Amino acid sequence: MEEALFDRRRDLFSEVELVFFDTTSLYFEGQGGEIGQRGHNKDHRPDLKQMVVGMAVDVEGCPICCEMWPGNTADVTTLVPIVKRMRERFRLREITVVADRGMVSQKTLEALEGSDPPVGYIIGVRMRRQKEVNLSVLGSQNPWFESVPERSNAKDPAPLKIKEVWVENRRYVVCLNEEERRKDAHDREAIVAHLKEQLRQGDKSLVGNKGYRRYLKVQGDDHFAIDEKQIKIEARYDGLWVLRTNTVYNAETVAHVYKALWTVEDIIRTAKSIIDTRPIYHRCNETIRGHVFCSFLALLLKTELERRMKFADLKCEWAQVIRGLEALQQVEASFQDKRFVLRSQLTSEASAALRATGVAAPPTLRELP
């Protein structure tokens, strides 16, 4: 079914496909069949078994496919299999994957580059853990290019500076948001000030807080002090994120494409909240997969309806559209030996949704034969 849906909109794709990919976890109220396993739970429910779901979204923000794995599957092991399956199922020769830093390892990048033809990628990288990034990339003196200037009002896009750095044959794009840089510095100053005050009072319980612990060092047997060196190290990362890519896109395009990764993250949030994909109560693998796939189809319908409403210049909040459509009902009534069907009143949002899809609303009152 996913292949058929993909073929219907295939003409919307460029020659080189851009695919955004992310994963999430869905927990079970029960055993969850064979696919239900304990693992890193992104919903903060480690007491429950879960499954891992991956979602691929195209450049138009439309879901392409979803994949499902047991709940103890690591994110870094999911990207290569789904890319391979997408090439086979959707007959894609060239594909560029966009994913965040939690989805990849060096082994993953080697597998993508070793494919025939190589898979393009725009990937977030870990600044603190990767020595090459920490020293060579962040230490580069290359000049910044201002892609988006500072905001003049709140609705303007976030500011963005970019610079490209090559380390041998590896290409990196460093991005800086000055607003985030100032916010990171302000938040750290507030944490350190609060920590100093607590330490003066002899409160050692704060050591268990990760946000505080990174700024502490041990002195003596049982004495804690502020680690000024670590504070300076953390300041290097304020407002920054680093990307690695093997594409031919210019650095500015790479940065803006990666920022569009929020589309798949937003779709996953929608599936969890609006469409009620979680929790899952099924016990058999087949019904579990069917439950998740129905959510995938619902996301497709939502995306298509929003696209049509935007094309028709109809602006409505999605929650109001759903409430309006759910309230649309009809009842059958008898009057003087005649049968009638009465339709409830249409809200403006429900009317807009029907107009966008070309569906005519039934009359408010009609007589049955």
C-alpha positions in Angstrom: 0.0 0.0 0.0 2.8 2.4 0.8 4.4 1.8 -2.6 1.0 2.5 -4.4 0.6 5.8 -2.4 4.1 6.8 -3.2 3.7 6.2 -6.9 0.6 8.4 -7.0 2.7 11.4 -6.0 6.0 10.5 -7.5 6.0 13.4 -9.9 6.3 15.7 -6.9 9.9 14.5 -6.2 13.0 16.0 -7.6 15.6 13.7 -9.3 17.6 13.5 -6.1 15.2 12.5 -3.3 15.4 14.3 0.0 14.1 12.1 2.8 13.9 13.1 6.5 14.1 10.3 9.0 13.5 10.0 12.7 12.4 7.4 15.3 10.3 7.3 18.4 9.2 4.7 20.9 5.6 3.6 21.6 4.8 1.9 24.9 2.4 -0.9 25.6 -0.2 -1.4 28.3 0.6 -5.1 28.6 3.1 -7.5 27.1 3.2 -6.2 23.6 3.8 -9.4 21.8 7.2 -10.3 20.5 7.9 -6.8 19.3 7.4 -5.4 22.8 10.7 -5.2 24.6 12.3 -3.0 27.2 14.7 -0.3 25.9 15.4 3.4 26.0 11.9 4.9 26.4 11.5 8.4 24.9 8.2 8.8 26.7 9.9 8.4 30.1 8.1 5.1 30.8 10.9 2.6 31.5 8.5 0.5 33.5 6.6 -0.5 30.3 7.6 -2.6 27.3 7.8 -0.7 24.0 8.4 -0.8 20.3 10.5 1.5 18.1 8.9 3.2 15.1 10.8 4.9 12.3 9.2 7.5 10.0 10.4 8.7 6.6 9.0 11.9 5.3 9.6 13.6 1.9 10.5 17.2 1.2 6.9 18.1 0.9 6.3 17.0 4.5 4.3 13.9 3.4 5.0 10.5 5.2 6.6 8.0 2.8 6.7 4.9 5.0 7.0 3.7 8.5 9.1 0.8 9.9 8.8 -1.0 13.2 11.4 -2.8 15.3 11.5 -4.4 18.8 11.7 -2.0 21.7 15.3 -2.8 22.5 16.6 -1.7 19.0 19.2 1.1 19.0 18.5 4.1 16.9 21.9 3.9 15.1 21.0 0.5 13.7 17.8 1.6 12.0 18.9 4.1 9.3 20.8 1.7 7.0 18.0 -0.9 6.8 15.3 1.6 6.1 17.3 3.3 3.4 18.0 -0.1 1.7 14.3 -1.1 1.9 13.2 2.3 0.5 15.5 1.9 -2.5 14.1 -1.5 -3.2 10.4 -0.8 -2.5 10.2 2.6 -4.2 12.7 2.1 -6.9 14.9 5.0 -5.9 18.4 5.1 -7.3 19.6 8.4 -5.7 18.5 9.4 -2.3 19.7 11.9 0.3 18.9 11.2 4.0 18.5 13.9 6.6 18.7 12.7 10.2 19.8 13.9 13.6 22.9 13.0 15.5 21.3 10.1 17.5 20.7 8.2 14.3 24.2 7.6 13.1 27.6 6.2 13.9 30.8 6.0 11.9 29.8 2.5 10.8 26.5 3.9 9.5 28.2 6.6 7.5 30.6 4.1 6.0 27.6 1.9 5.0 25.8 4.8 3.4 29.0 5.9 1.4 29.7 2.3 0.4 26.3 1.8 -1.2 26.0 1.6 -5.0 25.4 4.4 -5.8 26.4 6.1 -2.5 23.6 7.4 -0.4 23.8 11.2 0.2 23.4 12.4 3.8 23.0 15.5 5.9 23.6 14.4 9.4 23.9 16.1 12.8 27.1 15.2 14.6 28.1 15.1 18.3 30.2 18.1 19.0 31.5 17.0 22.5 32.2 13.3 21.8 33.9 13.4 18.4 37.5 14.6 18.7 37.8 15.7 15.1 34.7 17.9 15.5 35.7 19.2 18.8 39.2 20.2 17.8 39.5 20.6 14.0 36.0 21.7 13.1 35.0 24.0 16.0 38.6 25.3 16.1 38.5 26.4 12.4 39.1 30.1 11.8 37.1 30.1 8.6 34.8 33.2 8.3 31.1 33.1 9.1 28.5 33.7 6.5 25.3 35.4 7.6 22.4 33.4 6.1 19.6 34.9 8.2 20.1 38.3 10.0 19.0 39.1 13.5 15.2 39.4 13.9 13.6 42.7 13.7 10.3 41.3 15.1 9.2 38.1 16.8 7.7 36.5 13.6 11.0 36.7 11.7 13.0 33.5 11.2 15.7 32.7 13.7 19.1 34.2 12.9 21.6 31.9 11.3 25.4 32.1 10.6 27.2 29.3 8.6 30.7 28.3 7.8 32.0 25.3 5.9 35.0 23.3 7.2 36.8 20.5 5.4 38.9 18.0 7.3 40.8 16.0 4.7 37.9 14.6 2.5 35.2 15.1 5.1 32.9 18.0 4.8 31.3 19.8 7.8 28.9 22.7 8.0 29.0 24.7 11.3 25.8 26.6 12.2 25.4 29.4 14.8 22.2 30.9 16.1 23.2 34.1 18.0 19.9 34.1 19.9 20.5 30.6 21.2 24.1 31.5 22.0 22.9 34.3 24.3 20.2 32.1 25.8 22.7 29.2 26.5 25.1 31.7 28.2 22.3 33.2 30.3 21.0 29.8 31.4 24.4 28.6 32.3 25.1 31.8 34.3 21.9 31.2 36.2 22.7 27.6 37.0 26.2 28.4 38.2 24.9 31.3 40.4 22.3 29.1 41.9 24.8 26.3 42.4 27.3 28.6 44.2 24.6 29.7 46.5 23.6 26.1 47.3 27.2 25.0 47.9 27.7 27.9 50.3 24.8 26.4 52.3 26.5 23.0 52.2 23.7 21.4 50.1 25.4 18.4 48.3 22.1 17.0 47.0 22.5 19.1 43.8 25.3 16.8 42.7 22.7 14.3 41.5 21.3 16.9 39.0 23.0 16.5 35.6 22.6 20.2 34.8 24.5 21.0 37.9 27.0 18.2 38.1 28.8 19.1 34.9 30.0 22.3 36.5 31.3 20.7 39.7 34.7 19.2 40.6 35.8 17.3 43.7 38.3 18.9 46.0 39.5 16.8 49.0 37.6 13.9 50.4 34.1 15.3 50.3 34.3 18.8 49.1 32.8 20.2 45.9 33.7 23.4 44.0 32.8 25.1 40.8 34.8 23.9 37.8 35.7 27.1 36.1 37.6 25.2 33.4 34.5 23.2 32.5 32.4 26.4 32.3 34.7 27.8 29.7 34.6 24.5 27.8 30.8 24.5 27.7 30.8 28.1 26.5 32.4 26.9 23.2 29.2 25.1 22.3 26.7 28.0 22.9 24.3 28.3 20.0 26.2 25.9 17.8 25.4 22.8 15.9 27.5 20.9 13.4 26.5 18.9 10.3 28.3 16.4 8.2 27.4 15.9 4.6 28.6 14.2 1.4 26.2 16.1 -0.9 26.9 18.7 -3.5 24.5 21.2 -1.9 26.1 24.5 -0.9 26.6 25.1 2.8 23.6 27.4 3.2 21.3 24.8 1.6 22.6 22.0 3.8 21.9 24.1 6.9 18.4 25.0 5.9 17.5 21.5 4.8 18.6 20.1 8.2 16.5 22.7 9.9 13.5 21.3 8.1 14.0 18.0 10.0 11.4 19.4 12.5 8.7 18.3 10.0 9.2 14.6 10.8 9.6 15.4 14.5 6.3 17.3 14.3 4.6 14.4 12.5 5.7 12.0 15.2 4.4 14.3 17.9 1.1 14.5 16.0 0.9 10.7 15.9 1.4 10.4 19.6 -0.9 13.2 20.7 -3.7 14.0 18.2 -4.0 10.5 16.6 -3.6 8.6 19.9 -1.2 6.1 18.6 -0.1 5.4 22.2 -0.5 3.5 24.4 -1.0 0.2 22.5 -3.2 -2.5 24.1 -2.8 -5.2 21.4 -0.9 -8.4 22.1 -0.3 -10.0 18.7 2.4 -8.7 16.4 0.0 -8.5 13.4 -2.6 -6.3 15.3 0.2 -4.2 16.7 1.6 -3.5 13.3 -1.9 -2.8 12.0 -2.5 -0.3 14.7 0.6 1.6 13.9 0.0 1.5 10.2 -3.5 2.9 10.6 -1.8 5.9 12.4 0.5 6.2 9.4 -2.5 6.3 7.0 -4.2 8.9 9.3 -1.0 11.1 9.1 -1.2 10.8 5.3 -4.8 12.0 5.2 -4.0 14.8 7.6 -1.0 16.0 5.4 -3.1 15.8 2.2 -6.0 17.7 3.8 -3.7 20.4 5.1 -2.1 20.7 1.7 -5.4 21.1 -0.1 -6.6 23.6 2.4 -3.4 25.6 2.0 -3.8 25.5 -1.8 -7.4 26.8 -1.4 -6.1 29.5 0.9 -8.2 28.2 3.8 -6.6 28.8 7.1 -7.9 26.8 10.1 -6.4 25.3 13.2 -6.2 21.5 12.9 -7.8 20.9 16.3 -10.8 23.0 15.3 -11.1 21.2 12.0 -11.2 17.8 13.8 -13.7 19.1 16.3 -15.9 20.4 13.5 -15.8 17.1 11.6 -16.4 15.0 14.7 -19.5 17.2 15.5 -20.9 16.6 12.0 -23.7 14.1 12.4 -27.0 13.2 10.9 -30.0 11.5 12.5 -33.1 9.9 11.1 -36.5 11.1 12.4 -40.2 10.4 11.5 -42.9 13.0 11.2 -46.5 12.5 10.1 -45.6 9.1 8.7 -42.7 10.4 6.7 -39.0 9.8 7.3 -36.4 12.5 7.3 -32.6 12.8 7.7 -31.4 15.9 9.6 -27.8 17.0 9.5 -26.1 18.9 12.3 -24.9 22.5 11.7 -21.6 22.8 10.0 -18.8 24.7 11.7 -16.8 27.1 9.5 -13.7 24.8 9.9 -15.6 21.7 8.9 -17.1 23.5 5.9 -13.6 24.6 4.9 -12.3 21.1 5.0 -15.2 19.8 2.9 -14.7 22.6 0.3 -10.9 21.8 0.1 -11.6 18.2 -0.7 -14.4 18.9 -3.1 -16.9 17.0 -1.0 -20.4 18.5 -1.0 -22.1 18.7 2.4 -25.4 16.9 2.5 -28.5 19.1 2.9 -29.6 20.1 6.3 -32.9 18.3 5.9 -33.9 15.7 3.3 -36.9 13.3 3.0 -36.2 9.6 2.6 -38.2 7.7 0.0 
